[in-house]
């Protein structure tokens, strides 16, 4: 998933900082443009299920205007929304793990530098 972003080993401190900044911006963009909207779509789809009476009692209360919106179509819409949310979450988690690797590596390099300078 993040093969294009190498692990921080054997990279200069400047390269690690630049990559960490890039990962942070990408994660922020992903959260704003993909993960949060996907979460809202799941909520709307689930609320639609409840509003039609589906899922609470097992019976279907269909308005005359929603006759073409079958239970199967609504279930598929919910599953599709959840699948998209899970995929967005997997991507965000992988990005966060790589960002964490870079931040730990940067922190360790700075500690090493400070400890070396104090000798």
Wavefront OBJ file of the C-alpha trace (Angstrom):
o trace
v 0.000 0.000 0.000
v 2.832 2.377 0.853
v 5.602 0.648 -1.065
v 6.459 3.932 -2.784
v 7.499 5.378 0.594
v 10.653 3.641 1.800
v 11.244 2.961 5.483
v 13.325 5.624 7.268
v 16.451 3.449 7.613
v 19.521 4.727 5.778
v 17.958 8.107 4.951
v 19.367 11.413 6.017
v 17.672 13.344 8.781
v 16.567 15.990 6.280
v 15.004 13.313 4.039
v 13.203 11.791 7.022
v 11.825 15.161 8.088
v 10.691 15.982 4.541
v 9.029 12.586 4.189
v 7.330 12.894 7.592
v 5.930 16.285 6.588
v 4.699 14.837 3.298
v 3.086 11.862 5.071
v 1.417 14.190 7.554
v -0.061 16.336 4.774
v -1.204 13.252 2.850
v -2.831 11.771 5.947
v -4.629 15.039 6.669
v -5.847 15.235 3.068
v -6.985 11.604 3.127
v -8.908 12.119 6.364
v -10.636 15.245 5.079
v -11.367 14.097 1.536
v -11.937 10.356 1.916
v -12.282 8.919 5.417
v -14.598 11.508 6.969
v -16.933 11.652 3.924
v -17.011 7.825 3.852
v -17.992 7.811 7.517
v -20.793 10.260 6.812
v -22.051 8.101 3.928
v -22.245 5.084 6.257
v -24.158 7.125 8.814
v -26.611 8.401 6.191
v -27.139 4.908 4.776
v -27.714 3.458 8.247
v -30.059 6.299 9.181
v -32.022 5.634 5.993
v -32.363 2.002 7.071
v -33.723 3.092 10.455
v -35.991 5.741 8.945
v -37.648 3.117 6.769
v -38.117 0.835 9.746
v -35.634 -1.744 8.487
v -33.292 -3.317 10.995
v -35.214 -2.397 14.132
v -38.141 -4.766 13.927
v -37.272 -6.782 10.849
v -40.321 -5.427 9.052
v -40.190 -3.079 6.162
v -42.199 0.130 6.189
v -41.967 1.509 2.692
v -43.429 4.850 1.742
v -45.225 5.012 -1.574
v -42.411 7.223 -2.892
v -39.768 4.600 -1.988
v -41.301 1.539 -3.630
v -38.453 1.269 -6.146
v -35.938 1.382 -3.251
v -35.984 -2.289 -2.282
v -34.522 -3.695 0.928
v -31.875 -5.454 -1.136
v -30.829 -2.164 -2.748
v -30.651 -0.429 0.622
v -28.656 -3.298 2.150
v -26.260 -3.194 -0.781
v -25.868 0.576 -0.384
v -25.008 0.143 3.304
v -22.518 -2.659 2.544
v -20.913 -0.602 -0.198
v -20.593 2.424 2.108
v -19.072 0.283 4.871
v -16.629 -1.356 2.428
v -15.463 2.067 1.248
v -15.056 3.229 4.851
v -13.037 0.142 5.777
v -10.752 0.577 2.780
v -10.215 4.254 3.628
v -9.478 3.277 7.222
v -6.927 0.628 6.144
v -5.139 3.177 3.991
v -5.133 5.773 6.791
v -3.828 3.210 9.279
v -0.972 2.210 6.962
v -0.094 5.853 6.359
v -0.170 6.556 10.096
v 2.103 3.590 10.848
v 4.661 4.797 8.298
v 4.444 8.357 9.672
v 4.985 6.976 13.172
v 8.088 5.103 11.947
v 9.514 8.318 10.547
v 8.714 10.340 13.668
v 10.337 7.738 15.924
v 13.395 7.661 13.680
v 13.664 11.461 13.706
v 13.245 11.549 17.487
v 15.960 8.910 17.941
v 18.352 10.769 15.630
v 17.843 13.971 17.577
v 18.417 12.169 20.877
v 21.594 10.616 19.489
v 22.809 14.016 18.273
v 22.091 15.668 21.607
v 23.732 12.851 23.554
v 26.774 12.961 21.253
v 27.092 16.702 21.594
v 27.041 16.546 25.391
v 30.136 14.331 25.588
l 1 2 3 4 5 6 7 8 9 10 11 12 13 14 15 16 17 18 19 20 21 22 23 24 25 26 27 28 29 30 31 32 33 34 35 36 37 38 39 40 41 42 43 44 45 46 47 48 49 50 51 52 53 54 55 56 57 58 59 60 61 62 63 64 65 66 67 68 69 70 71 72 73 74 75 76 77 78 79 80 81 82 83 84 85 86 87 88 89 90 91 92 93 94 95 96 97 98 99 100 101 102 103 104 105 106 107 108 109 110 111 112 113 114 115 116 117 118 119
